[in-house]
């Protein structure tokens, strides 16, 4: 085992903040990959970036998004042979899609047979125009009006049982910034936006705390977020120093050679850190 790289916790947390990190993709499971690809490309305007079938492991992956994976956040769908449905659970919230015109997007989704669960209109207690839709597996998408954004795939919302604990974990263990926090006492929830850069330019993790709810059933549909790093070994150390849980020790993946480490936050949500250079090689 490697000797520790840091002389103090402060040095470790400082390194994590300076590390070259960004949200790479979000991974989740679907019951019919072609049906989902059709919906995301036709209704949500995404591009199919790549697809790979691994018959010996009995699964198929598809990557979708609004720009190249080198620069943009993407979705990684997993289809496991023979499994046509999953339990999304109560902990997963939604994915966010920023668009120039919410009403027009919702009209298109409805015309294609998509399910609209909240009509376009201003957000509760705010001005931003939003709508909610569901994809064929029942995953919720928030459609937000944000003209001219470089990153339309802009949010992953997860529910947590203790917001301050979660914010502290993502700041320390993951080197994220708290971009903003908003309490909504009228509707009994608080949100925190966490990320590696400004919200209008980058995908962010939106954490939601509902007053009095400390635990959620996570289901088996949503999997994890992948985050790029220059050093998975140091990343795993920082997570341990933060009191976080490393569920896969840092090292290369068998067969692929890409170096990763996998961690759990205090609520049990998983993140996987991926070596930046190895990830770039995978995309070649």
C-alpha positions in Angstrom: 0.0 0.0 0.0 1.1 3.5 -0.8 2.3 5.8 2.0 0.1 8.7 2.7 0.5 11.6 0.3 -0.5 14.4 2.6 1.2 15.8 5.8 -2.1 17.2 7.1 -5.9 17.2 6.5 -5.7 20.8 5.4 -3.2 19.9 2.8 -5.4 17.1 1.6 -8.6 19.3 1.4 -6.6 22.0 -0.4 -5.3 19.5 -2.9 -8.9 18.2 -3.6 -10.1 21.8 -4.3 -7.2 22.4 -6.8 -7.5 19.0 -8.5 -8.8 19.1 -12.0 -12.3 17.8 -11.5 -15.6 17.9 -13.4 -18.8 15.9 -13.5 -18.3 13.4 -16.4 -21.6 11.5 -16.5 -24.5 10.1 -14.5 -25.2 6.4 -14.7 -28.6 4.7 -14.3 -30.5 1.6 -15.5 -33.3 1.4 -18.0 -35.6 -1.4 -19.1 -35.3 -0.8 -22.9 -32.3 1.1 -24.1 -33.6 1.8 -27.7 -36.8 3.2 -26.3 -34.9 5.5 -24.1 -32.4 6.6 -26.8 -35.4 7.4 -29.1 -37.1 9.5 -26.4 -33.9 11.4 -25.4 -32.9 12.1 -29.0 -36.4 13.0 -30.4 -38.0 14.7 -27.4 -35.0 16.1 -25.4 -32.7 16.9 -28.4 -29.8 14.8 -27.1 -27.2 13.1 -29.3 -26.3 9.5 -29.0 -22.5 9.8 -28.4 -21.5 6.1 -28.2 -23.0 2.7 -27.5 -21.3 -0.5 -26.4 -22.6 -4.0 -26.0 -20.8 -6.3 -23.6 -22.4 -9.7 -24.3 -20.1 -11.7 -22.0 -21.3 -9.5 -19.1 -24.9 -9.4 -20.4 -25.3 -5.6 -20.6 -25.4 -2.7 -23.0 -24.3 0.9 -22.4 -25.3 4.0 -24.3 -23.9 7.5 -23.7 -26.1 10.5 -24.6 -25.7 14.3 -24.1 -25.6 17.7 -25.8 -21.9 17.9 -26.6 -18.7 15.8 -26.7 -17.9 13.9 -23.6 -14.5 15.6 -23.5 -16.2 18.8 -22.5 -19.8 18.1 -21.6 -21.7 16.2 -18.9 -23.4 13.1 -20.3 -25.8 10.3 -19.4 -24.6 6.7 -19.3 -27.6 4.3 -19.6 -27.2 0.7 -18.6 -29.4 -2.0 -20.0 -29.0 -5.4 -18.3 -30.2 -8.3 -20.5 -33.6 -9.5 -19.6 -34.4 -6.8 -16.9 -37.2 -4.6 -18.2 -38.0 -2.5 -15.1 -36.4 -1.0 -12.0 -37.5 0.6 -8.8 -36.5 4.3 -8.9 -37.1 4.7 -5.2 -38.0 7.9 -3.2 -34.4 9.2 -2.8 -33.7 10.0 -6.5 -35.2 13.4 -7.5 -34.7 14.4 -11.1 -32.3 15.3 -13.9 -32.3 18.9 -15.1 -32.4 20.0 -18.8 -31.9 23.7 -19.6 -33.5 25.0 -22.7 -34.2 28.2 -24.5 -38.0 27.7 -24.5 -39.7 25.4 -21.9 -43.1 25.7 -23.5 -41.9 24.6 -26.9 -39.9 21.7 -25.4 -42.9 20.5 -23.5 -45.1 20.7 -26.5 -42.7 18.5 -28.5 -42.5 16.0 -25.6 -46.3 15.8 -25.4 -46.6 15.4 -29.2 -44.2 12.4 -29.1 -46.3 10.8 -26.3 -44.1 11.9 -23.4 -45.6 12.4 -20.0 -45.9 16.0 -18.7 -46.3 16.0 -14.9 -46.1 19.7 -14.3 -47.0 22.3 -16.9 -44.6 25.1 -17.7 -44.7 28.0 -15.3 -42.6 29.9 -12.7 -40.9 27.8 -10.0 -42.6 28.0 -6.5 -41.4 31.1 -4.9 -39.2 32.2 -7.9 -39.2 33.5 -11.4 -37.5 30.7 -13.4 -39.9 29.0 -15.8 -39.8 25.2 -15.3 -41.8 22.1 -16.2 -41.5 18.5 -15.2 -41.7 15.5 -17.5 -41.2 11.7 -17.1 -39.2 9.5 -19.4 -40.4 6.0 -20.4 -38.9 4.4 -17.2 -40.4 7.0 -14.9 -37.3 9.1 -14.3 -38.3 12.7 -13.8 -36.7 15.6 -15.7 -37.0 19.2 -14.8 -37.0 21.4 -17.9 -35.6 24.8 -17.0 -35.6 28.0 -19.1 -31.9 29.1 -19.4 -31.2 30.5 -22.9 -27.9 30.0 -24.5 -26.4 27.7 -21.9 -23.2 25.8 -22.8 -24.5 22.8 -20.7 -28.1 21.8 -21.2 -27.8 18.7 -19.1 -27.4 20.8 -16.0 -28.6 19.0 -12.8 -28.8 15.7 -10.9 -31.1 16.1 -7.9 -30.8 13.7 -5.0 -32.6 13.8 -1.6 -30.5 13.7 1.5 -31.4 13.3 5.2 -29.1 16.0 6.6 -28.2 18.9 4.3 -25.3 20.4 6.3 -23.7 16.9 6.6 -24.1 16.4 2.9 -22.7 19.8 2.0 -19.7 19.3 4.2 -19.0 15.9 2.7 -19.2 17.2 -0.9 -17.0 20.2 -0.1 -14.3 18.2 1.8 -14.4 14.7 0.4 -15.2 15.7 -3.2 -13.7 19.2 -3.4 -17.0 20.8 -4.6 -18.1 24.3 -4.0 -21.4 25.2 -2.4 -22.8 27.4 -5.2 -26.0 28.4 -3.5 -28.4 27.3 -0.8 -32.1 28.1 -0.6 -34.5 27.4 2.1 -38.2 27.2 1.3 -40.0 27.1 4.6 -43.4 27.5 3.0 -42.9 24.2 1.2 -40.8 22.7 3.9 -37.6 22.0 2.0 -34.1 23.3 1.6 -31.8 22.9 -1.5 -28.1 23.2 -2.0 -26.4 23.4 -5.4 -22.9 21.7 -5.4 -20.4 21.7 -8.2 -17.0 22.5 -9.7 -18.0 25.7 -11.5 -20.8 28.2 -12.0 -24.3 26.8 -12.3 -25.1 28.4 -15.6 -21.9 26.9 -17.2 -21.6 23.5 -15.6 -23.7 20.5 -14.5 -24.3 20.5 -10.8 -25.5 18.2 -8.0 -28.7 19.5 -6.4 -29.2 18.2 -2.9 -32.7 18.4 -1.4 -33.6 18.2 2.3 -37.3 17.8 3.1 -38.0 18.9 6.6 -38.1 16.0 9.0 -37.2 13.3 6.5 -33.8 11.7 7.4 -33.8 8.6 5.2 -34.9 7.5 1.8 -35.3 4.3 -0.1 -32.9 4.5 -3.0 -34.4 1.8 -5.2 -32.2 0.0 -7.7 -32.5 2.2 -10.8 -30.2 5.1 -10.2 -26.5 4.2 -9.9 -23.9 6.9 -9.6 -22.2 10.1 -10.8 -18.7 9.8 -12.4 -16.2 12.6 -11.7 -12.9 13.2 -13.3 -9.7 13.6 -11.3 -5.9 13.8 -11.9 -5.2 11.2 -9.2 -7.6 8.6 -8.0 -5.2 7.4 -5.2 -5.0 10.8 -3.6 -8.8 11.3 -4.1 -9.5 8.1 -2.1 -7.2 9.3 0.7 -9.0 12.6 0.9 -12.4 10.8 1.1 -11.1 8.6 4.0 -9.7 11.7 5.8 -13.2 13.3 5.5 -14.7 10.3 7.2 -16.2 9.1 3.8 -16.6 5.5 2.7 -14.4 4.1 -0.1 -16.3 1.1 -1.5 -13.7 0.4 -4.2 -10.1 1.0 -3.5 -8.2 3.1 -6.1 -6.8 1.2 -9.0 -7.2 0.1 -12.6 -10.3 -1.7 -13.8 -9.7 -5.2 -15.0 -9.7 -5.5 -18.8 -10.1 -1.7 -19.3 -7.1 -0.4 -17.4 -8.9 2.8 -16.4 -8.0 3.9 -12.9 -11.0 4.5 -10.6 -12.1 4.7 -7.0 -15.8 4.5 -5.8 -17.2 6.2 -2.7 -20.4 6.6 -0.8 -21.7 9.8 0.7 -23.3 9.9 4.2 -26.7 9.1 2.6 -25.3 6.1 0.7 -25.3 7.8 -2.8 -22.4 6.6 -4.9 -19.8 8.6 -6.8 -17.0 7.1 -8.9 -13.8 9.1 -9.6 -12.1 8.4 -12.9 -8.5 9.2 -13.9 -8.7 12.1 -16.4 -6.0 10.7 -18.8 -7.4 7.2 -18.8 -10.9 8.6 -19.5 -9.6 10.7 -22.4 -8.0 7.4 -23.8 -11.3 5.6 -23.5 -12.9 8.3 -25.7 -10.3 8.1 -28.4 
